[in-house]
Amino acid sequence: MLLAEALHIDAERSLDLFYSTKVYQQLSEPKYGLQLMSDDYILEELIAELRESQ
């Protein structure tokens, strides 16, 4: 929901974006430790990745 709010898009679109990112892949892998980071940090990483991909 944070991503949807930050990008002013609906929740379904934000989930589609989220599941297609490297950040999601890293969240799925404990070795990266991203699960220990705050929601705000993860949101910043997501937005940065999405900007880079444009």
C-alpha positions as CSV (number, residue, x, y, z in Angstrom):
1,M,0.0,0.0,0.0
2,L,2.9,2.4,0.7
3,L,4.1,1.9,-2.9
4,A,0.6,2.6,-4.3
5,E,0.3,5.7,-2.2
6,A,3.8,7.0,-3.1
7,L,3.2,6.5,-6.8
8,H,-0.5,7.5,-6.8
9,I,-1.6,4.2,-8.4
10,D,-4.0,1.5,-7.4
11,A,-3.1,-1.4,-5.2
12,E,-3.2,-4.0,-8.0
13,R,-0.8,-2.1,-10.2
14,S,1.6,-1.6,-7.3
15,L,1.6,-5.3,-6.5
16,D,2.4,-6.0,-10.2
17,L,5.3,-3.6,-10.0
18,F,6.5,-4.9,-6.7
19,Y,6.5,-8.6,-7.8
20,S,8.6,-7.7,-10.8
21,T,11.5,-6.0,-8.9
22,K,14.8,-7.2,-7.6
23,V,13.8,-5.8,-4.2
24,Y,11.0,-8.4,-4.1
25,Q,13.5,-11.2,-5.0
26,Q,15.9,-10.0,-2.3
27,L,13.0,-9.9,0.3
28,S,12.4,-13.5,-0.6
29,E,16.0,-14.5,0.2
30,P,17.0,-14.3,3.9
31,K,20.7,-13.9,2.9
32,Y,20.2,-10.3,1.9
33,G,18.7,-9.3,5.2
34,L,16.1,-7.0,3.6
35,Q,13.5,-8.4,5.9
36,L,15.2,-6.6,8.8
37,M,14.9,-3.2,7.1
38,S,12.0,-0.8,7.8
39,D,9.1,-0.4,5.4
40,D,10.3,3.1,4.5
41,Y,13.8,1.8,3.6
42,I,12.3,-0.9,1.4
43,L,9.9,1.6,-0.3
44,E,12.9,3.9,-1.1
45,E,14.7,0.9,-2.6
46,L,11.7,0.0,-4.7
47,I,11.2,3.5,-6.0
48,A,14.9,3.8,-6.8
49,E,14.8,0.6,-8.7
50,L,11.7,1.6,-10.6
51,R,13.3,4.9,-11.6
52,E,16.5,3.2,-12.8
53,S,14.4,0.9,-15.0
54,Q,12.8,3.7,-16.9
